[in-house]
Amino acid sequence: AQTVTQSQPEMSVQEAETVTLSCTYDTSESDYYLFWYKQPPSRQMILVIRQEAYKQQNATENRFSVNFQKAAKSFSLKISDSQLGDAAMYFCAYTALYNAGNMLTFGGGTRLMVKP
Amino acid sequence: DVKVTQSSRYLVKRTGEKVFLECVQDMDHENMFWYRQDPGLGLRLIYFSYDVKMKEKGDIPEGYSVSREKKERFSLILESASTNQTSMYLCASMFLQGNLYEQYFGPGTRLTVT
């Protein structure tokens, strides 16, 4: 069974600084996707960034980038120039591309606090 | 924009009541999911459906059932609510085309069972 682990229940960062959230996963599949989702307080879960396992290049989306280490099964999220609006729960998630239903497996989440 | 809506943001029910949580998506997605979110545990899959009238158990189906009579609607049913089902429930629908995969979430229903 696939598992996703986020070892940091809480993190804090000073506004404008950079923070890295950690995620490790376990799978025997070769074709899969990894995701970071953001859930602001009392608001809808939204996709931050996606990484396809077959791509060697790390995904980037504006201030968000990932460090994907396939051999180590590690998938960290780096937030640069942190803003107050980045404060949220962040979930790392995995899906095997051809599994039945293509459901996501989530980590336990990291609560990010941004200090002004 | 894809919209996934859930019938209630907050719900309070009594132990033993039958509870219906409704989810509707407007993008003709085939796959829909119900997750339960608890602190420190992330989101756990209760049930999913990949077509009308088709359903599959997820990781924690005990105490729950689902219904998918129409493609756009996926309902979660608690036959006899218990206090350990107090949680946040998230519905999602999924789009998969080739290598493009996106999963969209509803706003969630926070259910309290007293």
HADDOCK unambig.tbl for C-alpha pairs under 7 A between the chains (distance, minus, plus):
assign (segid A and resid 43 and name CA) (segid B and resid 107 and name CA) 6.46 0.50 0.50
assign (segid A and resid 44 and name CA) (segid B and resid 105 and name CA) 6.93 0.50 0.50
assign (segid A and resid 44 and name CA) (segid B and resid 106 and name CA) 6.53 0.50 0.50
assign (segid A and resid 44 and name CA) (segid B and resid 107 and name CA) 4.64 0.50 0.50
assign (segid A and resid 45 and name CA) (segid B and resid 105 and name CA) 6.02 0.50 0.50
assign (segid A and resid 101 and name CA) (segid B and resid 31 and name CA) 6.69 0.50 0.50
assign (segid A and resid 101 and name CA) (segid B and resid 50 and name CA) 6.06 0.50 0.50
assign (segid A and resid 106 and name CA) (segid B and resid 42 and name CA) 5.93 0.50 0.50
assign (segid A and resid 106 and name CA) (segid B and resid 43 and name CA) 5.77 0.50 0.50
assign (segid A and resid 107 and name CA) (segid B and resid 42 and name CA) 5.53 0.50 0.50
assign (segid A and resid 108 and name CA) (segid B and resid 40 and name CA) 4.88 0.50 0.50
assign (segid A and resid 108 and name CA) (segid B and resid 41 and name CA) 4.51 0.50 0.50
assign (segid A and resid 108 and name CA) (segid B and resid 42 and name CA) 3.84 0.50 0.50
assign (segid A and resid 109 and name CA) (segid B and resid 40 and name CA) 6.60 0.50 0.50
assign (segid A and resid 109 and name CA) (segid B and resid 42 and name CA) 5.60 0.50 0.50
